[in-house]
Amino acid sequence: MHVFNRTSLQAAAALVSISLVTGCGVFSDSESAGDQRLVVGTTSSPSTLDPAASWDNAWELFRNVFQTLVSFPTGSTTPQSDAADCKFTDTASRVFECKLIDGLTFSNGHKLDAKAVQYSIERIRTIDHKGGPNGMLGSLDKIETVGDRTVVFRLNKPDATFPFVLATPAMSIVDPADYPADRLRSKDGKVSGSGPYVLDAYTEGESAELTKNPTYKGFAHLKNGGDHQVLQGVRGDGRGAQEEGDRRHLPRPDRRGGRLLQDDKPENQGLQLVESTGTDIRYLVFNAQDPSVAKLPVRKAIAQLVDRDELVNRVYQGTAEPLYSMVPKGIAAHGTQFFDRFGTPSVEKAEKILREAGIDEPVKLTFWYTTDCYGSSTAAEFKELKRQLEESGLFQVTLQGKPWTEYQAAYQKGEYPVFGRGWFPDFPDPDNFVAPFVGKENVLGTPYLSPRITDQILPKSRRQSDRGTVTDEFVEAQEIMVKDVRLLPLWQGKLYIAAREDIGGGERALDPQTVMQMWELHRRASW
């Protein structure tokens, strides 16, 4: 099981602003479009520069300055070669072998060989940093090297999702000379990687200076001059992004024809908005050990009443879309299981469910949400859920909010009967939308025992290296989850890149993990 600890700061409409250093039009003949610096404002900010400690927003930077053995090129949801050519060499998905590209080096000139790969992964396990990515390596038994270029991963059980784990930026390859084996690298603002870019300068929480790595060998093809300034932690209202001393405001996404709300700010005129489907989801969790929602009819009645269309329209104004399964659109096995089971919201049907269970009085519930993790709209979202349930006359809902640190500690102890969660997947496979939530010890702190899923469906699916063949298993798993109503999917986010009209590549800049690929961005010669 892959233990969740990624808490992305990206909101439902993850908004990245790509602004320009020069407020320009068409380039002159003597000025190459690829040679000019691009300024990128992103809502994420790295918590660390050491991959052994990262299971969060640092992935955005890591993808651009480090390499992984395999990765997700734009348009692919299956791991492809990056630093190596890899494959399972057995039929049980327990031996995964990678052969490195010849002549790889780190940006500091040191050799990148099989021992460096082994060292990078093993130090994650040795350090076992709290909140770090070691939880993703539960199926790894040992790592072997053969010569300078071959790495063999031996697993303790069949796990066809292991290549997806290796493709995450958490498994970035680091230089053993600069990264201690048993502790994190000191905070010196530097990295030693082999990715498309070199980190030339870094100010925590403010900016990163990236330039092209001349020794890079991998799948990424830089469509720009390779000179970027990344402004970190830009807020949705624009505060936090600065360009040449001037404050830039991120536009708010609007439903009207993909246009932008300009906020009457001249600097936002002429922006284009690129929209894509995100894989982040929001859902409710029911703690079946709590008396208020222990009865299945109570949970079913809630599922019968929640109006996702109203929720999305009222709170998110079209920057999200209703979700009727735990596996979102864009991932294999996505479906509409909750709609198929409950149909359109109905007070009459919900009342019948409760009355047949002998529940005649309004059910009193407390809904919990985090006040500072998933964006400012979270409170409004829960007010809308309260409105929907109470207008039915069947429920009385009290809302409670807590900061993320307190919130996380409390729900993991089973203190909340109903609470909201978000999920940002580690990799684009249906396993990552089912496995983390089931079992005695899952990421939610509320045991969800489903032997059919944990003992049969998941082990069977993980023996299949061809992930296109496991759809039926995850459809069945979701049908079980709908029957149990332990989780109630609400909505799926959309992602946006807002850019000046002379910036191209925005439609290809986000990979399947919704991580920014800077190399896809470029300045058009004319527009």
N, C-alpha and C positions, 0 to 999 in steps of 0.2 A: 504494500500500500504506500502511496506517495503522500506523505504528511504535509498538509498545507501550511504555509507560513508567508505567502505572498500577499501583501496588503497594498495594492497599487493605489496611488493617489490620483490616478486618472478618473475623471468623472464619467457619468453615463455617456456624454458626448465628449470623448477624450479629445481635447482640442490642442493642436500644435500650430503655432504661428511661425511661418517662415517669412521673415522680413528681410529687407535689403539694407546694406550699408550705404549704398548710393541710391538716391531716388531718381532712377534713370528711365530712359526709353530704349531706343535701339542702340546697340553697340557700334562704335566706330570700327573702321577696318583694322585699326592698329590695336584694338582691345578685344581680346578673346573672351567669349562668354564663359569658358571653363576656367579662366585664370582668376576670376574675381571671387572674393570671399562671400560665402553665404552665411547669414546670421539666422540661427534656428532657435526659436523659443519653445521650450517644451514644459508641459505641466509636471513632468517627473523630475526627481532630483535623487542622485545616488546616495544611498546610506553608507556605502563603503566602496573602496576601490579594489578590494580583495575578493575574488570569486568564492573563496572558501567561506565567506561570511554572508553571501548575498543570495536572497530569495525574494527579491523585490525590484524596485525601480532602477537599481543599478544595472539591470540587464540591458537597458536601452543604450547606455554607454559601452558596456562590455561587448555587445554585438559588433560595435564599430572599431574597437581597438584590440580585441582578442580574437582568436580563432577557436572553433570547436572542430572535432573530428568530422562531424556531419552537421548540416544546417538546413534551413528552410528557405531556399531561393523564392523570390516573389512568384506567387501563383502555385506553389507546391505545398501540400499538406503532408507530404512524405519526406522524411529526412534524405537529403542528397549529399554527395561528397563535398567536403570543404577542405580540411587539412589532410583528409585520407579517403581512400576507397574502402568501404566497409560492407560486411555481409555476415549473416548467420551461416556457419559452416556445418550445422547439424540440422536434423529435422525436428528437433524438440525445442528450438529457440532457447538454447542454454549456452551456446558458444558463439560469441560475436567477435569477428576478427577484422582488424583495420590495418591497411597498409598505407603508410604516410606517403605523401607526395615527395618526390626527391628534391633535396636541396632547400628544405624549409629552414628559416632562421627567425629568431626574435628580432624586434626592431633595434636592439642594442648590438646586434651582430652575432650573438651566441647561437649555437646550433640547436635546432628543435628536432629531437629524435624520439624514439619510442620510450626511452627512459624518462624523458621530460613529460610525456603524456601520462605514464604510470605514476610519476611523482605528483602531478597535478591532481589526479583523481584520488589518490591515496591520502594526500594531505587533507582533503575535504573530510574524509572519514576519521583521520587521526585527530584533527582539530575539533570536529563535531561541534561547531559553533552554534550556540543557541540562536534560533532563528535563521540558521544557515541551511544549505541544500543537502546535507547528509541524509535527510529523510527520503530523498529521491533515489537513494542507492540501496534500498532494502533488498533487492534481488541480486546484488553483486556479491559474489563469493571471493574471487581473487583476480588479480591482473598479472599477466605474464608478458614478457617481451621476447621476440625472436630477432636477433640482429638489431640494427639501428632503426628499422622502418616498420616492423610488425608488432602490433599490440593485440593481445588476445584477452578478452573479458570472459571469464567463466562465471556463470550465474548459478545460484543455489536452487533455482526453480525456473520453469519455462516463463519467459517474459518477453514477448514480442514488442512490448512498448519500450524496451531498454534503449533502442536507437533514438527514440523520441527524447528520452532523458538526456542522452549524450548531446543532442542537438540544442539543448537549452544553454543560454549564456552562462548558467551556473557552472557548467563543465568546461569553462574556458581553460585553454592550455597556458600555463605560466612558466617563466624561466626559473628553474630550481636555484640558480645562483642568487636570485633576488627575493625569493619567497621561502621563508623558513618552513621546515617540514612539520613542525609541531606547534606553530603559533602564527597569527596573522602578521602580514607585513606591516611595518610601522607606517603611520600616517604621514607620508612624505609627499603626497600629492602626485605620485608618479605610478606608472604601470609599465610592465615589461611584457608585451604581447607580440603577436604576429598578424594582427588583423589588418584591414584595409587602411586604417589610419593610425597615426602616432599621436599620443596625448602630449602636446608640447607644454601646456600650462593648465593648471587647475586651481580654482578657488571654490572651496566647498560651499554648496548652496547658492552659488552665483553663476559661474561660467566655466566652460572647458574650451581649450583651444586645440583643434584637431588639424593635422596636416597629412597629406598623402604619405603612406608607407611605401618607399621605393622598392623594398624587398618582398613585398606581399605576394604570395602565391595562394590563390583560392578561387572560389566561384564568383566573388563580387567583381563587377566591372564598373569602375568609377566613371560616372557620366559628368563629372565636374572636375575642377582643378585640384580638388582635395584640400581646400582651405576653408575651415568652418569655425565659427564661434557659436557655441551652444550655450544658451541662457537657460539656467536650470530653475525649476520650481515656479514657472510663470503661472499666475493665478487666472482663473476664468475671467476676472474683470480687468486683466491686463497688468495688474500691479505685480512687479517683480521682473518684468522684461524691460531692459533699457538698451537703447541703441544710440551711440554717439552722444550720450548725455540726455537724450530725449526719451520720454516714457512712451512705450507702445502699448496699445490696448488690444487685447484679443477680442475679436468680434464674437457675438453670441450667435450660434446657429439658429436659423429660422426655417420654417417649413416652406415658405413661399418660393417654390421653384428653385430650391437649392441656393437661394441668395443669402445675404448676410444682413443682420441688423447693424447699421453703420454707427448708431449712437451719436450721429451728428459730429463725428470726429473726422476731420479731413484726412488724417493719416490712414484711416481705414477705407477710404475710397479706393475702388479698383482692386479689391481683393476677390479672389476666387475661392470657392469652397469645394473640396474633394471629400465626398462622403463614401464610407465603406461600412460593411457590416462587422461589428465587433463580436468577439467571442466571450466577452464578460457578461455575467448574468447576475440577477438579483432574485432572491427567493426567501420564503419564510421557513423557519425551522420549528417543528412542534416537538416539544419534549414530552414523550409519552409517559414518562415517569411522574409527571406533574398531574395532580388530580383534575385540574381544569381542562386539560386536553387529552387525558388518558383514554377517553372513550372515542372510538373511531367515528361514530356519527357526528360528534362535535367537529372533528377535523373535516369530515366530508361536507358538512353544512357550510363551513367557511369556504371550502373549495367551490361549492356551488354558488356562493354569493359574490366572490371577488370578480370585479369587472376590470379586466386588464386594459381594455381599450380606453375606458374612462380614466384609469390611473395614468396611462401614458399621455393621453391628450391633456389632462388637467395639470399634471405635474411636469412632464418633460417636453411638452409641445412638439412631439414628433421626433425628438432626438433619441428615442428608444422605440422598441417595438414589442408587442405582447409576446410572451413566451409560454408555451403549453407543454414543454418537456424540459427535463434537466439538461439535455443535450441541445445546444443552440443551433440555429441555422448556420450552415457552412461546415458543420461537422457531420461525418457519417453517422447514421442512426437518428438524426434529428427527426422529430415527429410532432404530432399534435395530440398526444395521449390524454392530456387533461381535458382538452376540448372534446375529444371523442367520448370520454366518460361522462363529463358533466354538462357539455353543451353550453348554451348561452346562460349568463347569470339569471337565476330565478329564485325569488323569495318563496314562492309557492313550493318549489321542490325542496328548498333548504328546510322549510318548516315541516314538511312531510318527513324528512330524514330525522329531524329531532323528535317529532311527536311519536313516530314509530319506535323510537328508542326510549320513550317514556320521559322525555325532557320537555316540560311544559312551561318553565320559567325562562326568562332571558339568561343566557349564559354569561357570567362575568369573567372577563379575561384581561390580562395585562400583556401588552405588546411592548417589547424592548427594541431599541435601535441605538446605533452609535452616532454620536453628535459630531464627530470630527474625522471620519475615515472615508466615507463614500460620497462626500460632496454636500453642499448646502441644501440640496433638494430632498435629502433623506427625511427630514422632519415633515416636510409637506407631503411626502409619499405616505408616511404613516398616518398623518391626519386624514388623508383621503381613504385609506383602508378603514380607519375608524368610522368615517362618515358612511361608507358603503355598508359596513356590518351593522351599525346602529340604526340606520334608516330602515333596515329590514324588521326591526323590533325584536329580533331574535338574540341579539348580543349587546352587552354593555362593555365597552373597551376603555381601559385606562392605558395611556401612553407614558412610557418612561424612557429617557435618554441618558446615556453615559458616554464619557470620553473613551476612545478605543482601548486604552490600556486597562482600565477598570472593566470595561465591557467584555473584552476577550477573556480576562481572568474569571469573570463571573459565569459566562455561558459555558466555559469549559469545565466548570464545577457543577453544571446542571442546575444553576440557580434560576434560570429564566424559563417560563412555560412556553412562550412564543417569542421568537426574536428574528430579526432580519440579518441576512448575510449576503455578501457578494462573493463571487468566485471569478478569479482571473486565472485561466488554465495555464499549466506549465507547458503543455504541448497539445496540438490539435488532434486529439484522438478521443473517441467516446469513453474510453476507459477512465480518462481524467475527469469526467463529469459524473461518473458513477462510483468508482472504487473508493474515492476519498470519503464518501458520505455514509458508507455502510460498514457493519461490523461492530464488535464490542468496543473497540477503541478507534474511533474515527475522528475526523478533524473538527467535529462539532461539539464533542464532549457529551453527547447524548447517544448512548448505545442504540444502534439500529440493527437488530439481529434479523438477518434474512439469509438463511443457509443456502437457499437456491442460488442467490446471487454470489455470495462469498465463497461457497464450497464447490459450486459447479460452473456457473456462467463465467465468472472471471478467470478461473484457472483454465477453462477450455479456450476462452478467447485469447489468452496470453500465449498459447501454443501456436497461434497462427501468425506467422511473420507477414503474410499478405493481409493487411488490415482491411482491405476491401471485402474480405470474406466473413467478417465478424458482425455485420450489421444486424443479422437476425438475433444474435445473442443479446445485443444491447437494446434492441427493441423489446425483447422479452423482459429484460431487467427493468426497463422503464414502465412497462405494464404492471410489474409487481409494485414498483414505487408509487404508481397512481392508485393502486388498490389499497396500499397502506396509508397513503397521505401523511407521511412523516415529513415530507418536504413539499413546498408549494412554489413552483417557479412562477415568477411575476413578469419579468421583462428582460430583454436582451439589449445591450447597448449598441449604439452606432459610434463610429469613429470619424473624426473630421480633421482634415489638414487645411488650414487657411493660409493662402499664399498670395503674394503679389502676382499680377498677371504675367510677368516675365519669368516666373519660376515654373519649370516643368518637372515631371516625375513624381508629383504628389500621389498619383493614383497607384504607384508601385512602391511607395516608400515604407509601407507597413507590412511586416511579414505575418504569417499565420499566428504568431504569438503576440501580435500587435506591438512589436518592437520596431522602432524606427531604424531604417536602413539608409544612412546618410548618403551612400554612394549613388542612390537612385535620383537624388535631387540635382537639378542643373538649371542654369540660367539660359533662357531662350535667346537666340540671336535677334529675334524680332517677334512681335505679336500684334 
